[in-house]
Every structure is written in structure tokens, then in C-alpha cells.
Amino acid sequence: MSTSDRRLSLGSLGRLGDRTSFRGAALAGVVVLTLSYLSVLSHVTNVVGGNRVFVLLVAGTFLLATALGRFLRVRTAVFFTAVLLTGGTVTYFLAIPASQLSLLSPERLLSDTVALLTGLSVLRLTAADVWALGVAPGPVFLSWYLAMRERYAWSVAVGGTTLGLFVLTGDAGTATTLVGVIGAGTALGLGTLDRYGGTVAQLDTLVAVLAAMVVLAATLSVVPGGAAQPLLPDRGSPTVEASLVNSPERIEVLGSIRLSPKVRYTIEADERHYWQTATYDRYTGDGWVRTGDTDPYQGRLAGPPGASRRLTQTVTVESTASAMPAAWKPVSVSGGVSDRVRITQQGFFTPASSLTAGESYTVESRVPQYTSEQLRRAGSDYPDAIRTQYLQLPESTSTRVREKAAEIAGGQDNAYDKAVAIEQWLEENKRYSLTVERPEGDVAEAFLFEMDAGYCTYYATTMVTLLRAQGVPARLAVGYTPGEQVGDDEYVVRGLDSHAWVEAYFPDVGWVRFDPTPATPRETAERTRLTEARQNDEPGVDTNDTEPDTDGTPNVTPVETGNSSLNNSSQSDAVRRNIEGDVGANATPLPAVQDANFDGGTGEDESGFQLPDLPSQETLGLGVVAFVGLIAGARRLGLLAWLAAELRLRYQRPADDAVTDVERAFDRLERLLERRYRARRPTETPRAYIGALGRGHGLDGRVERVADIYERAHYGSGVSNAEAERAVALVDALVWESTPVVGGLVSGRSDEPTATTA
């Protein structure tokens, strides 16, 4: 074999090696894209029922696509995918309870589909785990089959469409979306290089483009009306009201939060109550989801299963609102807004569009009535629908959470005493604060074992988790505490009255309220915020009936949170009813222990040093991606090579001997002369090169001095360390003097002659 043939063969092998590596990397990109949307479905199955079956199903689908990808025709693969999706859809409908299946119609199916595409979370679907199991095999099979056939663009189209669906539903968070974008871009880019014989040298362009895609996807919301949000949200803590009452479909447990003092409603009612707006049944580990969609209000709703009394409330909206508070359990509504009222699956009224100031409505509620002894005797014969929906915990809930629930309440033999024990334990062992750091992982577990303080969402979430771990059906309830009483039957409700609490289910009674959040520090925070707002003349915090007393003290009636007296205080257990005929804790009020930072905090340690806020993991990740993209772009544009050359020119690392130091110094000098005049020709000696430049241009005497030292070091008997250091110093001076701006500051400092005419 000739030398040219051998070179051609080696080059072909190199290109083949690049092609093989590109194909593997392209397939890896498809895997990353697939795993991004599978992580959403895995989260759904983990929250609702468990993902062991899901993992086995996905693994089997991958193996099937790998096996069939070698010989199955594309049309046949598409048909097989359609069969998988059809089978999954049928399985899902068979899993829906008959009572809900009977409500489905073509119009309802169409509206639900539109809702999914405009922000309805998959977690809100009935039997969401079955839906996830039914949907997963189709896109996984087709996407991986196409990748095995090296049709990367179509493979990415299938996977990207699936991920896009979950971006629209809001189930794919920022990190998941970014990972999917990286996987898709990698598969497309490397797949193209694989098919058209690209080289490794072109990877920097691909990396730069991918980084730009990721940064744009992270900082821009490209789905109008969808649930996707930019990675860098608006600054400032959200309000409790915005995170609870104004989040009708799902609640994300947040970190630090603030209170809004604005007046929202005026409520006329014969009794003080918690004015409820919604409940949430599905716990995700980091928040809550309200399952099911809403239906038009078409008449009177059913009341609680046990004894109840009638309560009428007239609610007047004082500023734009998106909720309709009422005492539990609302059964009818009338007034100007009744024609645009919808009903949630949990039995609450919600407006189809925002309510404006001045609008009003009247609600009739049937308030449950019972005694604590009745609740103790209620037993645990729960309806199947209650068991299915309100005992759910994510499969990832740790053993220590269940053990803690048993430690706190396991000694009690009935659901009521378990609830009271858990409520009291949380009141006594956790401190109330609005300034907290959002924990990683499961919120209830973090609050139990890692956090010392939190606000109502943390207390209520943890209590529901502990109750469910003990087999007691429970749910998260949100709304407003009674507010400021301004007359015998009139209450003014502000944004700062928004609150979260717990409801437990008792057979033949219904839902009963418990509030584990300590009342005294919460009320202190609310009053302090209201006083601050009044002192700052903030608008919308008072009505004609709520002006403070002449001494400036807020004229606010205490907002209690427990039993018939609306306070978390010890009292006789003979006949205890809560605010609705409801019950609360048998606990002594906590002292007014107030978090020093409940009003916003200073973020300082004890020494007064300002502690900086660390960027979030998403922000750090985005920064890394942007940095890598900039490096790749700089390399593609030659900026990295230029920078490396500049560094080599301006900085010389010391060697172990003088000769090497001198040779490196002369190499730097040659690069400097080449940049300013011309390169040394292959036939020119260093002496001839320096002489020619000197005759043509005139050179600094230090150039010849370095050349002399180089000739003795390279061709002669060597040089001393002092001479080597001198050569390096002379070249350093010449380099820096040739630098724009800097050169003018450092020139003329050498003791060498500054010019010569050779």
C-alpha cells in the first residue's frame, strides 16, 4: 500500500470514528428529550398512584422500538403508534368512575382538550396516573423508532410536540423544558452532522446555537396565555392572597411572602366564619392541585351529609377579585353575578370572570353542626370516593414522615383525637414566620424535620400529610379568616386575611375544619402590616367603617382560629363547635413569639453583615449554559485562539534552565515583530531577520540585545540566569509598550537604548 493510500485509509477511518460518535451523541440527545417529558409523566404517576408500572412500561416500549426499528416500515410504525394511543385512551376512560363518565359528552371532551392546551394541569385529571400510563407508550415508541432509523428531525418533532404539550399544561417546569431543548438541539445538530459527514471542528457552532436556544427559552415566555413562565420572574415576594386565593387550580408552596392590606370584600352575615374559596385534594410534594374542571351553576347544591343550620351571607366586592368567599357548605347563590358562576368539583362557587368593585352576591350555606363526642364516634367507614381522593400521598413520601405521624397521633383510637393531636403538636413545635426559605423536595417532610418556622401553607400542608399518613381523609382549604368586624353583622375582609387551613372528613358529618397555624403571631403580623399601610397612607386599606382609633391603633377585631369562640384556647370538651359548628385544637394559645423578620426582615446576621442572596439552581444552570455557549462562539470566531496567543505573548512561564527561558523570550519577540512588520522567512537566520528589519524600519536597541543573548544561548556556550532574566524582562517591556493605551504609560522606562539604525 502506498503512502497516499495509507493516508486516505486513515482519514476514512477517522471520519468513520467521528460519524459513529455523532450517531451515538444524536441518539443520546433523543434520550434526553424523551426523558424530559417522561419526567413529567413520572411525577404524575408518583403523585397519584406510584410509578413502578410506569417505569416497566417505558422500558418495555424502548426495547420494542429498538427491536422493531431494524425492519418495521415507517407507515407501519405510525399505525402501531396510533393503536397504542387509542388503547391508552380507552383504558383511561374505563378507569374513570361511572358517575363522572356519565357527564362526558363530545362538547365536554372538546372543552377539556382545549383546557389542557391552555394551562389545565394533567394532575387535575381524574385518574391522572392511568392517563399518564396510556399516553406514554405512543410518543416514546415512535420517537425512538425514528431515531433508530436515523430520522432525527422527525424523532425530535414527535418528542418536542409531546414536551410542548406539557409546557402548555404547565406541568413541564423551566428546568425540564431547558433539558428538553438541549436534548432536541443536540439530536438535530449531531444527527445532521452524522448524516452529512460533519467534523468535530463544527461542534462549536452547534454548542453556541444550543446555548442561545436555552437562554432564549429560559428568559422569554413564548406561549401566550399558557402556563410557561420565564426563568427570571418579577422581583419581590408574592402575597399570601396571590399564592392561595388567586391560584384557583394549583398552589405552589413558596418561600418568603408578604401581606396585602387592601380591602377585598364586605360581608354581611349573622355569624363570624372562615370565608372559604376553594379546597385542594391532590398533594404533589411541592404544592397542591385541585382536580376536576368546573361546571355551570344550574341550581341548588347538596348540603353536608349530617345535621346543619342555614346561614345567609351577602358579599360585596370592594376591589377586583377572582374568588367568591362563603361559609362552608355553600348550596345556592343569587344576585347580579349568579349568571356567570361555575361550580368546582369540590362544591365551591367560582366566577367565570373577575368580579369588579361594587358587584355583590348572596350565598346560602348549610353549616354543619356536631359535637366533639359525635366526631369521636364517627368511625372510619368512609365512602370509596373519599378514600380514593383524600388519602393520596406521593409514592416518594418517606418512611420517617409516616413514622412521625404515628409518633404524634398513633396513640389515639379515633380520627378526631388524631387530628387534635397533630394540630396541637404543630402549634406548639413550629414558629410562625412569613420569612422562610423555600425548601427542596417534599414540603411537609422539610417542615417536619428541617424547618423551625413557616406560615399557614406550611402548617396546613404538613397537617394534611400527617392525617393522610394515619388513614384520615383530609384536604387543604383556602380562603379568608373572618376579617374586621365593623358592625353587629358586618365584616370587612382584606387581602391579609387570606389563609390556609385543614379539613378532615367524618362519616355522617362531612368536612370539619382544623387550623394548626398559631393564632397570636399570625394576628400580630397582620395588625403590624395594617398599621404600616395606614401610616404610609397606602390606598384601599380602609372603608368608611374601618378608620383607626384616634390614637392610631388599628380598630381590628381579633381573628381567632379555633373553636366556637374562634380562638385556639383550652376549653371544656363537653360541647365544642368550630366557627361553622366546627372544632379546633385543645391547645393553650402560644405566647406572642414573633419572628424578627416577619415583616420583611433585614437579611443580616447578628454582626450586622448583609448576607447576599444566592442565585437559584435554575439561574446558576442558565449561567453555566450561557458561559459554555459564549466559549463555543468565541472559539468558532477565532477569539479563543487570539486570546491564547495574546496570553502566550504577554506572559512567560519560568523554565528550569536559562537556555529555555531565552529561547521562549525570543519566540515571543519574533511574534511581536511578525505582528508589527513581517514573519521570518524559512531561509532566514535570526540574525539576518533582525538585520533586515533594522535596515528597513529601524528597531529598538533592546531587540538586538535580546537577539545577541539568544545567539549565545542557542548556538554558543550558553548564558547565565541573570542574562536569561534580562532577556525575558526586555521582551516583557517591548510587548507592553506595543500595547495600545498601556504602552504610553510604561514606555521609556528601560535603561537600554530606545532605537538604532542597523
N, C-alpha and C positions, 0 to 999 in steps of 0.2 A: 504494500500500500504506500502510495506517495505521500510526501509531507502535506500537500494541499488536500488530498483526500482525507488524511487523518484529521486535519483541522476542521474540514467540513463535517466529518462524522462527530467530532467532539462538540462542535457548535450545535448540531442537531440534537445531540443528547442533552445539552444544556437547555435548549428551548423546550424539549420534551419534559425536562425536570420542572421548568417554570410552568408549563401547561398543567402538569399533574398537581403542582402545588396550588395553582389558581383554581382548579376544579374543586379540590378539597376545601379551599377557603370559601369558594362560592357556595358550596353545599353547607358549610358552617354558617354562612350568612342566612341561608334559608332556615336553618335550625333555630338561629337566634330570633328571627322574625316569628317563626311558629311558636317558640316558647313564650314570646311576649304576649300573644293573645291567649295562649293556653294558661298563662299565669292568672289571667282574669277569670277564666272558667274554673281553674283550680281553686281560686279564692272563693268563688260562688259555692262550689261543692263542699269546701271546708267549712264555710259558714253555715250552710243549710243542713248537710247530712253526713259529710265525710267523703274524702277523695281517694280512697283505696281503689274502688271500682273505676274511678276516672283515670287513675294512673295506668291501670292494667289495660283499659280500653284504648288509651292513646298509644301505649307501647305496642299493642297488637296492630293498631292501624298503621303505625310506622313500618312494622315488619311486613305487613301485607302490601303496602305501597312499594317497598323495596323489592319484594319478590316479583310483583306483577309489573314493575317498571321496565323489566327487560324485554317483555314480549307483548304486553297488552297495548292495543291500539288506543290512540288518544280519544277517539269518539266513544269507544267502549268504556274508557276510564271516566269520561264525563257522565255517561249514562249511569255507571256504577255509583258515582258521587251523588247523583240525583236520587237514586234508590236509597242511599244511606240517609240523606236529609229527609226524605219522605218517611222512612221508617222511624227516624228520631222524632219527627213531628207527631206522628200517630202515637208513639209511646208517650210523649208529653201530654197529649190530650187525654189519653187513658188514665194518666196519673192525677189529673185534676179532679177534685171532689165533684160528685154528681150535682150537688147544689149549686156549684159555680159553673159547671159545664153547661147547665141548662140556660144560663144567662148569656152564653156566647151566641153571636149572630154574625153574619158577614160584615155588617156595619161595625160591630164591636171589634172583630178581628182586624179590620182595616184601621180603626182608630188606635188600637193597641200597637199595630205595626208603626204607624206614624209617630206614636208616643215614644216608642223605642228609638226611633231615628232622631228624635228631638230632645233627648235627655232623660227618658224613663229608664232608670237603672234596672239591669237584669235581676238584681236582688229583690226588686219589688214584685217580680212574677210569682204567682202561685206555683209551687213545686219547681222552684228555680234550679234545684240540683238536677232534676230529671231533664229540664230544658238544656242545661249545660251538657249532660251526657248525650242527649240527642243531637246537639249541634256539632260537637267537637269532631267526630269522625270524618264528616264531609270535607271541610277545608283542609284538614290535616292530610287526608289521603290524596286529594287532588294536587295540593301544593307540593308535597314530597314526591309524588309520581312524576310531575312535570320537571322537578329538579333533577330526578334521576335520569330523565330523558334529555337533560341539558337545555331545557326550555326555561331559562331562568326568568326571563321577563314575565312570562305567563304565570310561573310559580309565585313570583313576587306580587303579581296582580291579585292572585287568589288570597294569599296571606295578608297583603296590605288592605284589601277590602274587608276582610274579617276583623283586622285590628281597627280599621276605620269605624266599623260598626260600634265597637266598644268605646272608641273615643267619643262618638256621638251620644252613647248612653251615659257617659260619664264614669264608666267602670274602669277604663284604662287611664291611670294617672299619668302625670308628667314623666316620671322615670320609666314606666312601662312603654309609653309612646316613644320616648327617645331611644330606648333599646331596640324597639321595633324598626325605627327609622334607620338606625345604624345597620341592623341586620339586612334590611331591604337594600340599602345603598351598597353594602358590601357584596351581596349576592348579584346585583345588577352590574356593578363595576367589574368585579373579578370574573363574573360569568362572561361579560363581553370580552375581557382580555383573554379568557380561556378559549373562546370560540374563534377569535380573530388574531391569535398569535401575539398578544401583547407581551411586554417585558416588565421585569421588576422595576426598571427605571421609571415606568409610568405610574407606579403606585402612589408617588407623592401627590400627583394631580387628583387621584381618587380620594386620598385621605383628606385633602383640602376641601374638596367638594362635599364629602360626607360631614366634615366638621361644620361647614356653612349650613348644611341642611339641618343638622342637630340644633345649632344656635338659633336659627330662624324658627324651627318648630318649638323651641323652648320659650322664646320670647314673644311670639305672636300667636294670637288666638285666631285660627283660620276657619273656624266653624261658626258662622253667625247663628246665634240662638242655641248653640249646642252647649254641652257641659264642659268642654275643654277650657282650661284656664292657662294663661301664661305662667311660666315658672316664677317670674318675679312679680308677685301681686302688689296691690296697693299697700303702701306702708300704713302702720298704725294698727292697734289691736281692734278686733271687731267687738261689737256689743253683745251682751248676753242675749238680748232680744233678737238680733240678727241671726245668731247661731242657733237659736231654739225656735222661737215663734215664727220667724220669717223663713224657716227652712222646712217647707211642708212635706218634702218627700224623703229627705235623708239628713241626718245630723252627723257632722264630723266633730269629734271631741277636740277642742283647740287647746292652745296654751294660754298665755295671759289674755285677759279680756277686760272690758270696761262696761260701765253702766250708762244708759241713756236716760236723762231726766225728763224727756219730753212727754207731755200728756198724750195718751193714745185714745182712751175711752172714758166716758162717764156711764156708770151702770146703776140703774135703779132696781133694787131688789129688797125683799123683806129680810133676807139673811145674808151674812157675810160668807163668802165661799172662795175657794180657789176657782178662778175662771179658766176653764180648760179649753185648749185649742186643738190638740192632737195627741195621739199616742203612737208609739213605735214598738214594733214587735220583733224585728229581726236584728239581732246583735252581730256586728261584723268583726268585733275585736278592737276596731279603732273608731267606731261610730254606730249609728242606728239607721235602719231603713224601715219605712212604712210600706208594707206590702199591699198589693192590690191597687186598682185605679179608683176613680171617683165616678159616681152616677148622678144623674139629675135628681133633684128633690121632687118627689111626686106624692108626698103625703106624710102622714104621721108615722114615726118610727116606733119600734118596740121599746118598752121600758126595761128596767132591770128585772131579773127573774124573781126577786123577793119583794118584801114589803117596801113601799116608797111613799113619799109625800110630794105634793105638787109645789113647784116654785116657778114663778114668772119673773123674768128679767127683761128690762128694756135697755138696750145698749145703744149709745150714741157715739159715733166716731168723731174724734176731735182732731185727728190728723190722718193722712193717708195710711191705710192699713191693709194687710193681706190675710188677716185671720178673723174668725168670728168667735170670740171667747164666750163661754157659757158654763154653768154648773153642770156636772155630770149627774144624770144622764139626759142629754137633750132629746126631746121627742118631736117637737114641732117648732116652726119658725114662721113668722109673719112680718109684714112691713114692706117698705119700699124695695128692699133688696132680695125678697124671697123668690123672685122670678129668675135670679141668677145664682142660686145656691146649689151646691153639689154636696153629695154625701160620701164620706170616705168609707172604706170597708170596715173600719173600726167604729163607725156610728157618729161621726162628728160632722158639723156643718162647716163648709169652706166656700168662700166666694169664688165664682168663676173669673172675676176680675177684681182689681183692687177697689176697696171702699174709700170714698172720699169724705173729707170733713163735712159734718152736718147730716150724713146719712144715718139712719137708725133702723133697728130691727128688734122684734120681741121674740124671746125664746121661752118655751115652756119646758122645764126639766122635771123629771121624776127622780127625786133624791132618795137613794137607798136608805133604809132605816134598819138598824140592828143593834145588838149589844155585843160586848166582848165575849160573853159566855156563848152567845149564839155562834160567833165565829169560831170559838174553840171546838164547838160540837159539829161544825160544818162538814168535817171529814175530808176525804180526798177522792171522792167519786166524780172526777172532772169529766166533762164532755170530751169526746175524741178530738173535736176541732180545737178545743182549748189546749189539750195536751200536745197536739201536733204543732201548734203555732206559738205557744208561750212557754215551752220548756226547752226551746232550742238554744244551744250554745255552740260556738265554733268547735270543730273537732280538735283544733290545736289548743283548746283550753287546758292548762297544765293541771297535773295531779295536785300540786300544792294549793291551787285555788279551791278545789273540791275538799281537800283536807282542812283548809281554813274554814270553809263553810260548815263542815261537820264539827270543828272545834267551837265555833261561835254558837251554832244553833242545833247541833246534833243531839244535845241532851233534852230537847223539847219534843213532845209527842204529838203536836198539832201545828198546823200551818200558821195560825195566828201568833202563837208564842215564838215560833221560829222567826217570824217577821219582826216582832217586837225586839227580840234579842239582837238581831242583825242591825236594826235601826238604832238601838241604843249603843251598840258597840261602835258603830261608825261615828255617832255623835261624840262619844267620849274619847276616841282614839285618833281622830283626824281633825286638823285645824282648818278653819275656813280662810281662804285667800283667793283673790282674783288674779294674783301674780304668780303663775306657775309656768314651768317649762313642760311643753308637750312631750310626754314620754314616748319612747319607741315601743312597738309591739302592742300587746293586749293592754287596754287602758285599765280595766278592772284589776288585773294582776299587778300592774305598776302601782296603782293607788293603794293596793293592799300591802305590798311588800317594799316599795321603793320610795313612795312619796309621803311626806309628812302633812301636806296641805293640798287643798283643791277647792273648787266651788261646786255648785249644785249638780252639774252634769257628771262630775266625777263621783259624788256621793250616790246619786241615783243609779248610775250605770253599775257601780260596784254592788249595790244592794240587789238589783235585779239579777245580776250574775250569781250572787250567793244564794238567793232564793231559788233560782232555777237549778243550781247545783244540788239543792236539798229537795228537789222534786216539787217545788211550789210554783205554779204558773204565775208569771209576773211580767210587767211591761213598763216601759219608760213613758211617763206622761209629761207634757209641757203646757205652758200657759202663763197665767199671771196669778200672783197672790192677791188678796182682797183689795189692796190699794189703800188710799187715804179716804177715810170716812168723812164726808163733808155735810152729812145730814143724817136723819134717822134711817133713811132707806136709800142713801145715795153714796156712791164711791167713785173716786177719781183714780184711774189706773194709768200709771206711767210705764215707760219702757224699762225702768229699773226694777219694776215689779215682776218682770218676766222671770220664770223659774222652771226647774225640772224636779219632778218627784217620782214616786213609785206607786204602782197599783198592783195589788195581788188579787187573785181570783179565789172566791169562796163559793162552793156549790149552794144553790138556792138563795144566794145573796147577790152575787155579781162582783164587780170590781170595787176594791176598797183601797183608799189612799193611805200611804205611809210616806213620811218626809224625813229622811235621815240627815238632812243638812242642818247644822246648828243654827238656831234662830237668832240669837243675840248678836253674834258678829256679823251675820248677814244684814240684819236691820241696821247695825251701826254703819256698815259700808254704804247702804242705800241712803241713809239720812245725811251722811257726810257728803256724798255726791250731790244730793239735792241742795244742801246748804251752799256748796261751792258754786253750783249753777246759778243760784239766786244772787250770790254775792257778785258774780261775774255778769249779771244781767243777761243770761242766756235766754233766748226767746222760746216760748212754747212750753215752759215748765210749770205754769200755774194757770188756773182759771179764776173767775171772779170769786169762787168759793174756797180757794186754796191758798190765799195770801198768807205769808207767815205772820206770826205774832209781832207785836211792836218791838220786842227785844231781838228780833231776827231769828228766833228759834223756829225751825220748821214745824208747822202745825199738822204733823203726820200721826195718824192713829197707828199704834204698833201693829205690825203684820205678823201675826203668830202663825205657827206652822204645825200644830199638832192636833189636839183633841177637841172636844166640844167647846172648850174655852179658847181654841185656836192657839194654844201655847204648848211647847214641849215641856210640860211640868208634871211632877208627880201628882196623882190624884187618886181617889177611890176607884177601884176596879169594878164597882158594882154595876154602874151603867155608864159606859164610856162610848161616846159617839164622836165621830170627827166632824169637821166643818160641814160635811154633807150628811150627817148622820154617820160619820166616818170615825175611824180611830187612829191614834198615833202612838208614840212611844211612851213608855212608862218611865221616863227619864227625868232627872233633875236638870234644869237649864244649865248650860255651860256658862262659866264666867265670861265676861266680855273680853275674851282674849282676841286681840285684833292684830292681824298681820301688819307689820310696819310698812309693807309695800302694797297694801290692798287698794290704795288709791292711785296706783300707777308706779310707785316705787322710784328709787333713785338708781338702782343698778350698781351701787357702791358696796365695797366690803367695809369692815369695821375701821380700816385705816383711812377711809375716805377716797381710796383709789377707784377711779372709774373703770369698771370691768367691761371690756368690749364684748359685743355680741358676736359670737362665732357664726360664720355663714352656715346655712343648712347643707346637708349632704347633697341635695339636688344642685344647689348653687356651686358647691365645690366641684361636683362632677362636670357641670357645664363649663366651669373654668378650665378644667383639665382638657376637655374636648376642644375648647376654643384654642388653648395653647398648642395642642398637638396639631390642629389644623393650621395655625399660623406657622409652625415649624415646617410642616409639609409644603405649604405655599411658598415659604421663603426658600426652601430647597429647590422647588421647581423653578423659581425665578432666578436662581443662582445667588441669592442673598447669603445663604449659609456658606457657600464656597468663598464668597467675597469676605464674609466676616472671619472665616478661618484664616484666610490669607492675611487679613489685617492683624489678627492676633499674633500670627507667626512673625509678622514684620515688626510688631511693636514690643513683643515680649520674647525673651530668650531664656529658656530654662538652663541653669548651670549644668555643665557636664562634669565627668570625673577627671578629665585631664585638660591641659591648656590648649593642646593642638585642636581638639574637638571644639572647644569654645571659639577659637579663632576661625575655624572653618565655618561654623554656623553663623558667626558675625559677618563673614564675607558673603555668604549666601544671602543674608538679609540686605547687605549693601548692594549686591547685584540686582535683587528685586526692586530696590529703591531706584537704581539707575535705569533699569528697564522701564519702570513706570514713567520716569521723567524724560528719558531720551530714547533708548532702544535696547533690545536684548543682545547679549553677547553671541556672536556667530559661532557655529561649531568649530571652525578652524582657528578662532582667536584664542590666544592665551590670556589669562587675567591681566598681565602687564600690558599687552597690546591693546586690549579692550579699554583699559583705563587711559592709556596714552591717546587712543583715537578720540575718546570722548573729551579729553582735555584739550586736544588741538581744535576740535570743532566747537566746543561750547565753553570751555573754561570750567574747571572743577574746584571745589573746596579743597584746601590743602589736607584736610582730615581724610579725604578719600584716598589720596596717595599714601598717607600714613598707615591706614588700615591695609592697603594693598601690600605695602612693604612687610608688615607683620605677617600677613597671610603667606607671602612667598617664603619667608624664613620658616614658618611653621609647616607648610605643606611640602616644600621642596628642599629646605635647608636642614640645619641641625636642630630645629625646634625653637621654642620660645619659653620664657618664664611665665609663671602665673600672673605676675604683675603686668607683663606685656599683653597677655590674653585679656585681663580685666580692662586694660586700656583700650584694646580694640573693640570690646563689647560696649564700653562707655561712649567711644567716638561714634559708633553706629547708632546707639540709642539717641545721641544728641542730633545726629543728622536726620533720623527718622522723625523725631518730634518737631524739629524745626521745619520740616517739609509739610507738617500737618496744618491745614487752614485754621486760622484764628489762634490755635495753640502755638503755632510756630513763631508768631510775633512776640509772644510772651517769654519764650525760652531761648530765642536766638541770641547769638553774640556772647554766650557765657563760657565758651570753651577757650582754653589757652592756646589752641592750635591756630595756625594761620587760617584765615577765612576764605582765601581764594588763591589760585595760582594760574598761570598761563603756561600750559605744557607745550 
